Amino acid sequence: MLPWIQLDSATIPGEGGQLRLKQRGTEFSIMLGTNELMNSRLSGSEEALATLSFERIKSHPKPKILIGGLGMGFTLRAALSVVPADAGVVVAELIPEVVAWARGPMAEVFRGCLDDPRVSIHHGDVGEAIRAGKAGYDAILLDVDNGPDGLTRKSNDRLYDYAGLKSAREALRPGGVLAVWSSGPDPSFTRRLKDSGFAVDAVNTRANGKRGGARHVIWLAVKPGR
């Protein structure tokens, strides 16, 4: 079996944790400590984050979508495959090296999606982008941790508490959806979403789509009013 080779590392701003980009043959992995955050062989649930969200907003004209976390681009590519030509997709990525990896060693994984005219990159914290949104988005897709807690950055906890959910609700247009990816269920987060005024579905999905894999959860929280 081919050995894993570390290609690069990146320090998470403000936290001191370190991401590591590794490669084995044509397979890539992004690690945080001993936790594998993502793997290029497993994309089904990240793709579902985009496609299930778009089902909720497909009647919205000129939809604008905010994706928190570039990762390996699976959510972005899935979004681009379903949104119309007049859509706008903003990707908030805090770590500059992740964008560089997308254009460098993982260029084949990304397949040029960063060059799509519908895409723009927000180089910074997704929380800042949400707080600046003010009814500017039809969908906010969060895949910045392994669930509704700050794994990659402790400060990400603020995305999932009541204040963070209030900010997300205010950043959405009526009928907009907040979608959150998780490696597992969290009933307390479901309650917080409902308490924050969202209509909530917690959808079970698989890491490798129809081919199976680990079970993941996607919360689809819709803001009423449309």
C-alpha atoms as a printed R data frame, in Angstrom:
    type eleno elety resid chain resno       x      y       z
1   ATOM     1    CA   MET     A     1   0.000  0.000   0.000
2   ATOM     2    CA   LEU     A     2   1.230  3.478  -0.850
3   ATOM     3    CA   PRO     A     3   2.313  5.576   2.138
4   ATOM     4    CA   TRP     A     4   0.683  8.889   3.038
5   ATOM     5    CA   ILE     A     5   2.827 11.918   2.173
6   ATOM     6    CA   GLN     A     6   2.295 15.258   3.896
7   ATOM     7    CA   LEU     A     7   2.218 17.973   1.243
8   ATOM     8    CA   ASP     A     8   1.653 21.064   3.367
9   ATOM     9    CA   SER     A     9   0.327 22.414   6.646
10  ATOM    10    CA   ALA     A    10  -1.559 25.525   7.669
11  ATOM    11    CA   THR     A    11  -2.063 27.236  11.011
12  ATOM    12    CA   ILE     A    12  -5.674 28.101  11.838
13  ATOM    13    CA   PRO     A    13  -5.794 31.896  12.417
14  ATOM    14    CA   GLY     A    14  -6.435 32.917  15.998
15  ATOM    15    CA   GLU     A    15  -6.465 29.372  17.368
16  ATOM    16    CA   GLY     A    16  -3.036 27.874  16.747
17  ATOM    17    CA   GLY     A    17  -4.352 24.500  15.559
18  ATOM    18    CA   GLN     A    18  -2.823 23.082  12.413
19  ATOM    19    CA   LEU     A    19  -4.349 21.541   9.319
20  ATOM    20    CA   ARG     A    20  -2.287 19.031   7.358
21  ATOM    21    CA   LEU     A    21  -2.795 18.188   3.696
22  ATOM    22    CA   LYS     A    22  -1.780 14.592   2.906
23  ATOM    23    CA   GLN     A    23  -1.726 12.566  -0.301
24  ATOM    24    CA   ARG     A    24  -1.615  8.847  -1.066
25  ATOM    25    CA   GLY     A    25  -1.643  8.165  -4.794
26  ATOM    26    CA   THR     A    26  -4.641 10.084  -6.126
27  ATOM    27    CA   GLU     A    27  -6.298 10.286  -2.685
28  ATOM    28    CA   PHE     A    28  -6.136 13.409  -0.510
29  ATOM    29    CA   SER     A    29  -6.860 13.917   3.175
30  ATOM    30    CA   ILE     A    30  -7.090 17.031   5.341
31  ATOM    31    CA   MET     A    31  -6.308 16.338   8.989
32  ATOM    32    CA   LEU     A    32  -6.665 18.305  12.218
33  ATOM    33    CA   GLY     A    33  -4.537 16.497  14.763
34  ATOM    34    CA   THR     A    34  -5.696 12.878  14.637
35  ATOM    35    CA   ASN     A    35  -9.102 13.848  13.192
36  ATOM    36    CA   GLU     A    36  -9.611 13.452   9.461
37  ATOM    37    CA   LEU     A    37 -11.813 16.390   8.469
38  ATOM    38    CA   MET     A    38 -12.298 15.282   4.884
39  ATOM    39    CA   ASN     A    39 -11.126 12.766   2.321
40  ATOM    40    CA   SER     A    40 -11.297 13.037  -1.448
41  ATOM    41    CA   ARG     A    41 -12.886  9.567  -1.705
42  ATOM    42    CA   LEU     A    42 -15.887 10.534   0.448
43  ATOM    43    CA   SER     A    43 -18.088 13.303  -0.877
44  ATOM    44    CA   GLY     A    44 -21.709 12.136  -0.750
45  ATOM    45    CA   SER     A    45 -22.925 13.949   2.347
46  ATOM    46    CA   GLU     A    46 -21.090 17.183   1.468
47  ATOM    47    CA   GLU     A    47 -22.781 17.105  -1.948
48  ATOM    48    CA   ALA     A    48 -26.144 16.454  -0.266
49  ATOM    49    CA   LEU     A    49 -25.620 19.584   1.824
50  ATOM    50    CA   ALA     A    50 -25.908 21.614  -1.383
51  ATOM    51    CA   THR     A    51 -28.518 19.645  -3.306
52  ATOM    52    CA   LEU     A    52 -30.949 19.231  -0.392
53  ATOM    53    CA   SER     A    53 -30.644 22.928   0.401
54  ATOM    54    CA   PHE     A    54 -31.347 23.967  -3.171
55  ATOM    55    CA   GLU     A    55 -34.535 21.900  -3.157
56  ATOM    56    CA   ARG     A    56 -35.812 24.306  -0.480
57  ATOM    57    CA   ILE     A    57 -35.004 27.458  -2.468
58  ATOM    58    CA   LYS     A    58 -35.324 26.403  -6.110
59  ATOM    59    CA   SER     A    59 -38.256 28.781  -6.641
60  ATOM    60    CA   HIS     A    60 -36.201 31.786  -5.467
61  ATOM    61    CA   PRO     A    61 -35.117 34.112  -8.293
62  ATOM    62    CA   LYS     A    62 -31.387 34.800  -8.638
63  ATOM    63    CA   PRO     A    63 -30.505 32.838  -5.507
64  ATOM    64    CA   LYS     A    64 -27.507 33.865  -3.455
65  ATOM    65    CA   ILE     A    65 -25.762 31.178  -1.427
66  ATOM    66    CA   LEU     A    66 -23.089 31.418   1.262
67  ATOM    67    CA   ILE     A    67 -20.933 28.331   1.798
68  ATOM    68    CA   GLY     A    68 -18.924 28.227   5.007
69  ATOM    69    CA   GLY     A    69 -15.725 26.289   4.407
70  ATOM    70    CA   LEU     A    70 -14.121 25.492   1.051
71  ATOM    71    CA   GLY     A    71 -12.771 22.089   2.097
72  ATOM    72    CA   MET     A    72 -12.258 19.943  -0.982
73  ATOM    73    CA   GLY     A    73 -14.919 21.780  -2.951
74  ATOM    74    CA   PHE     A    74 -17.542 19.015  -2.926
75  ATOM    75    CA   THR     A    75 -20.335 21.247  -1.607
76  ATOM    76    CA   LEU     A    76 -19.362 24.042  -3.987
77  ATOM    77    CA   ARG     A    77 -19.284 21.781  -7.036
78  ATOM    78    CA   ALA     A    78 -22.635 20.245  -6.115
79  ATOM    79    CA   ALA     A    79 -24.154 23.703  -5.680
80  ATOM    80    CA   LEU     A    80 -22.869 24.823  -9.072
81  ATOM    81    CA   SER     A    81 -24.411 21.732 -10.674
82  ATOM    82    CA   VAL     A    82 -27.937 22.716  -9.581
83  ATOM    83    CA   VAL     A    83 -28.136 26.513  -9.211
84  ATOM    84    CA   PRO     A    84 -29.121 28.645 -12.226
85  ATOM    85    CA   ALA     A    85 -26.768 30.730 -14.328
86  ATOM    86    CA   ASP     A    86 -27.783 33.936 -12.546
87  ATOM    87    CA   ALA     A    87 -27.038 32.593  -9.056
88  ATOM    88    CA   GLY     A    88 -24.262 33.886  -6.839
89  ATOM    89    CA   VAL     A    89 -22.205 31.578  -4.620
90  ATOM    90    CA   VAL     A    90 -19.945 33.073  -1.964
91  ATOM    91    CA   VAL     A    91 -17.427 30.738  -0.313
92  ATOM    92    CA   ALA     A    92 -16.090 31.920   3.050
93  ATOM    93    CA   GLU     A    93 -12.679 30.400   3.749
94  ATOM    94    CA   LEU     A    94 -10.610 31.577   6.684
95  ATOM    95    CA   ILE     A    95  -7.361 29.776   5.843
96  ATOM    96    CA   PRO     A    96  -5.531 31.093   2.741
97  ATOM    97    CA   GLU     A    97  -3.606 27.854   2.277
98  ATOM    98    CA   VAL     A    98  -6.846 25.916   1.704
99  ATOM    99    CA   VAL     A    99  -7.586 28.115  -1.327
100 ATOM   100    CA   ALA     A   100  -4.000 27.632  -2.505
101 ATOM   101    CA   TRP     A   101  -4.373 23.833  -2.184
102 ATOM   102    CA   ALA     A   102  -7.508 24.028  -4.332
103 ATOM   103    CA   ARG     A   103  -5.603 25.737  -7.109
104 ATOM   104    CA   GLY     A   104  -2.419 23.696  -6.593
105 ATOM   105    CA   PRO     A   105  -2.088 20.042  -5.560
106 ATOM   106    CA   MET     A   106  -5.863 19.419  -5.508
107 ATOM   107    CA   ALA     A   107  -6.644 21.159  -8.794
108 ATOM   108    CA   GLU     A   108  -7.961 17.907 -10.312
109 ATOM   109    CA   VAL     A   109 -10.353 17.462  -7.388
110 ATOM   110    CA   PHE     A   110 -11.722 20.995  -7.816
111 ATOM   111    CA   ARG     A   111 -12.049 20.761 -11.611
112 ATOM   112    CA   GLY     A   112 -11.836 24.526 -12.097
113 ATOM   113    CA   CYS     A   113 -14.925 25.324 -10.023
114 ATOM   114    CA   LEU     A   114 -13.257 28.351  -8.409
115 ATOM   115    CA   ASP     A   115 -13.098 29.937 -11.862
116 ATOM   116    CA   ASP     A   116 -16.872 29.686 -12.376
117 ATOM   117    CA   PRO     A   117 -18.220 33.260 -12.841
118 ATOM   118    CA   ARG     A   118 -20.924 32.577 -10.240
119 ATOM   119    CA   VAL     A   119 -18.301 32.023  -7.523
120 ATOM   120    CA   SER     A   120 -16.589 34.550  -5.283
121 ATOM   121    CA   ILE     A   121 -14.285 33.895  -2.330
122 ATOM   122    CA   HIS     A   122 -14.653 35.687   1.003
123 ATOM   123    CA   HIS     A   123 -11.223 35.448   2.624
124 ATOM   124    CA   GLY     A   124 -12.256 35.450   6.251
125 ATOM   125    CA   ASP     A   125 -14.504 34.124   8.969
126 ATOM   126    CA   VAL     A   126 -17.895 32.818   7.838
127 ATOM   127    CA   GLY     A   127 -19.413 34.250  11.020
128 ATOM   128    CA   GLU     A   128 -18.415 37.738   9.890
129 ATOM   129    CA   ALA     A   129 -19.967 37.101   6.479
130 ATOM   130    CA   ILE     A   130 -23.197 35.949   8.132
131 ATOM   131    CA   ARG     A   131 -23.390 38.954  10.455
132 ATOM   132    CA   ALA     A   132 -22.885 41.271   7.475
133 ATOM   133    CA   GLY     A   133 -25.531 39.464   5.402
134 ATOM   134    CA   LYS     A   134 -28.744 41.165   6.603
135 ATOM   135    CA   ALA     A   135 -31.344 39.331   4.511
136 ATOM   136    CA   GLY     A   136 -28.820 38.895   1.723
137 ATOM   137    CA   TYR     A   137 -28.808 35.116   1.306
138 ATOM   138    CA   ASP     A   138 -31.251 32.456   0.193
139 ATOM   139    CA   ALA     A   139 -29.120 29.689   1.688
140 ATOM   140    CA   ILE     A   140 -26.275 29.439   4.193
141 ATOM   141    CA   LEU     A   141 -24.424 26.113   4.103
142 ATOM   142    CA   LEU     A   142 -22.079 25.371   7.004
143 ATOM   143    CA   ASP     A   143 -19.443 22.646   6.807
144 ATOM   144    CA   VAL     A   144 -16.695 24.213   8.878
145 ATOM   145    CA   ASP     A   145 -16.622 21.696  11.754
146 ATOM   146    CA   ASN     A   146 -17.559 18.053  12.296
147 ATOM   147    CA   GLY     A   147 -20.889 19.176  13.723
148 ATOM   148    CA   PRO     A   148 -22.527 22.041  15.628
149 ATOM   149    CA   ASP     A   149 -19.540 22.732  17.857
150 ATOM   150    CA   GLY     A   150 -16.217 24.453  17.281
151 ATOM   151    CA   LEU     A   151 -13.916 21.561  16.415
152 ATOM   152    CA   THR     A   152 -11.608 23.411  14.030
153 ATOM   153    CA   ARG     A   153 -11.870 26.695  15.993
154 ATOM   154    CA   LYS     A   154 -13.308 27.032  19.482
155 ATOM   155    CA   SER     A   155 -14.696 30.411  18.433
156 ATOM   156    CA   ASN     A   156 -16.864 28.582  15.890
157 ATOM   157    CA   ASP     A   157 -19.127 27.682  18.815
158 ATOM   158    CA   ARG     A   158 -20.643 31.106  18.199
159 ATOM   159    CA   LEU     A   159 -22.064 29.888  14.893
160 ATOM   160    CA   TYR     A   160 -24.293 27.369  16.669
161 ATOM   161    CA   ASP     A   161 -25.431 29.130  19.855
162 ATOM   162    CA   TYR     A   162 -28.605 31.203  20.081
163 ATOM   163    CA   ALA     A   163 -26.850 34.439  19.106
164 ATOM   164    CA   GLY     A   164 -25.242 32.784  16.083
165 ATOM   165    CA   LEU     A   165 -28.532 31.266  14.941
166 ATOM   166    CA   LYS     A   166 -30.209 34.654  15.317
167 ATOM   167    CA   SER     A   167 -27.532 36.166  13.066
168 ATOM   168    CA   ALA     A   168 -28.058 33.400  10.509
169 ATOM   169    CA   ARG     A   169 -31.812 33.931  10.541
170 ATOM   170    CA   GLU     A   170 -31.346 37.663  10.000
171 ATOM   171    CA   ALA     A   171 -28.923 36.997   7.117
172 ATOM   172    CA   LEU     A   172 -31.502 34.874   5.284
173 ATOM   173    CA   ARG     A   173 -34.279 36.092   3.041
174 ATOM   174    CA   PRO     A   174 -37.822 34.845   3.813
175 ATOM   175    CA   GLY     A   175 -37.974 31.144   2.954
176 ATOM   176    CA   GLY     A   176 -34.202 30.861   3.093
177 ATOM   177    CA   VAL     A   177 -32.454 27.823   4.521
178 ATOM   178    CA   LEU     A   178 -29.630 27.357   7.007
179 ATOM   179    CA   ALA     A   179 -28.032 23.963   6.376
180 ATOM   180    CA   VAL     A   180 -25.492 22.469   8.781
181 ATOM   181    CA   TRP     A   181 -23.419 19.316   8.146
182 ATOM   182    CA   SER     A   182 -22.557 17.007  11.042
183 ATOM   183    CA   SER     A   183 -20.803 13.699  11.543
184 ATOM   184    CA   GLY     A   184 -23.607 12.673  13.918
185 ATOM   185    CA   PRO     A   185 -26.910 13.650  15.552
186 ATOM   186    CA   ASP     A   186 -27.311 16.362  18.182
187 ATOM   187    CA   PRO     A   187 -30.855 16.689  19.604
188 ATOM   188    CA   SER     A   188 -29.938 19.805  21.586
189 ATOM   189    CA   PHE     A   189 -28.959 21.603  18.372
190 ATOM   190    CA   THR     A   190 -32.278 20.618  16.796
191 ATOM   191    CA   ARG     A   191 -34.032 22.226  19.771
192 ATOM   192    CA   ARG     A   192 -31.948 25.411  19.474
193 ATOM   193    CA   LEU     A   193 -32.850 25.705  15.800
194 ATOM   194    CA   LYS     A   194 -36.557 25.346  16.579
195 ATOM   195    CA   ASP     A   195 -36.312 27.761  19.500
196 ATOM   196    CA   SER     A   196 -34.653 30.244  17.104
197 ATOM   197    CA   GLY     A   197 -37.708 30.289  14.845
198 ATOM   198    CA   PHE     A   198 -36.709 27.830  12.129
199 ATOM   199    CA   ALA     A   199 -38.759 24.991  10.663
200 ATOM   200    CA   VAL     A   200 -36.306 22.114  11.011
201 ATOM   201    CA   ASP     A   201 -35.587 18.790   9.308
202 ATOM   202    CA   ALA     A   202 -32.647 16.637  10.427
203 ATOM   203    CA   VAL     A   203 -31.837 14.470   7.412
204 ATOM   204    CA   ASN     A   204 -29.706 11.327   7.658
205 ATOM   205    CA   THR     A   205 -27.286 10.830   4.801
206 ATOM   206    CA   ARG     A   206 -24.240  8.686   4.000
207 ATOM   207    CA   ALA     A   207 -20.624  9.693   3.564
208 ATOM   208    CA   ASN     A   208 -20.469  8.074   0.127
209 ATOM   209    CA   GLY     A   209 -24.019  8.789  -1.019
210 ATOM   210    CA   LYS     A   210 -25.920  5.802  -2.381
211 ATOM   211    CA   ARG     A   211 -22.803  3.659  -2.049
212 ATOM   212    CA   GLY     A   212 -23.047  3.850   1.744
213 ATOM   213    CA   GLY     A   213 -20.345  4.805   4.184
214 ATOM   214    CA   ALA     A   214 -20.593  6.453   7.594
215 ATOM   215    CA   ARG     A   215 -23.912  7.990   8.626
216 ATOM   216    CA   HIS     A   216 -23.989 11.774   8.740
217 ATOM   217    CA   VAL     A   217 -26.670 14.346   9.539
218 ATOM   218    CA   ILE     A   218 -27.701 17.510   7.704
219 ATOM   219    CA   TRP     A   219 -29.975 20.019   9.414
220 ATOM   220    CA   LEU     A   220 -32.181 21.975   7.023
221 ATOM   221    CA   ALA     A   221 -33.600 24.935   8.936
222 ATOM   222    CA   VAL     A   222 -35.978 27.135   6.937
223 ATOM   223    CA   LYS     A   223 -36.799 30.718   7.845
224 ATOM   224    CA   PRO     A   224 -40.570 31.245   7.589
225 ATOM   225    CA   GLY     A   225 -42.180 34.016   5.626
226 ATOM   226    CA   ARG     A   226 -42.149 33.157   1.937
